[in-house]
Amino acid sequence: MFGGQFTAHTAAVERFRADLMSGGLPITVEEIRQLLTGRDVGCSCSLDLPRHVDVVLEVANS
């Protein structure tokens, strides 16, 4: 994997985190907690990249 791809993917995930936490997405933190707490959630991203699902799970289980 090239460093640029990792950097771009990392930036996208961090932007997703920031947008989610600031209320800038169509789904809210509270909705994620209500819908996904205790559920198995998957993602098709490569395991060696930061993943949006990790942010979602972090929020759901917080």
N, C-alpha and C positions, 0 to 999 in steps of 0.2 A: 504494500500500500504506500502511496505517496504521501508525504507530509502535508501537502496542500489539501488533499481530500480529507484527511483527519482534521485539519484545522477548520475547514469549511463546515464539516459535519459537527464538530464541537461548537462552533459559533451558532449553528442552527439550533442545536439542542439548548444552548444557553439562552438564546433569544426566545425559544418556546417557553422555557422556565420563567423568564422575565415577563413575557406577555401573559402567561397564565396567572402569575402571582399579582400582576397589576390589574387584572380584570380585562385584559385586552383580547381575550379569545371568546368564542361563542359559548364555551363551557366554563363554569366557575370551579374554583377549588372546592367549594361546598358540594356541588353536584358530583364532582369526582369522588369525594368522600362517601356520599350517599350511594352512588351507583357501583363503586368498585372496591370498597373496603372488604377485605377477606376473599376477594376473587382472584383467580389466576388470569393474568393478562399477558399476552405475548406480543412479539414484534418480529418483523422479518429482517431487521437490520443485522449486520454482522456483529458478532459478540465482541469483536475487538474495537468497536467504535462506541462512543457515547450514544445512548439511545433515548428517544423521547419517552418510551415506555418506562424507563427508570425514573424519570421525573414524575410521571403519572403514578407509579407505584409508591414513590416517596410521599407524594401528597395524599394518596388514598390511605396510607397506613400511618399518617401523622396525627 
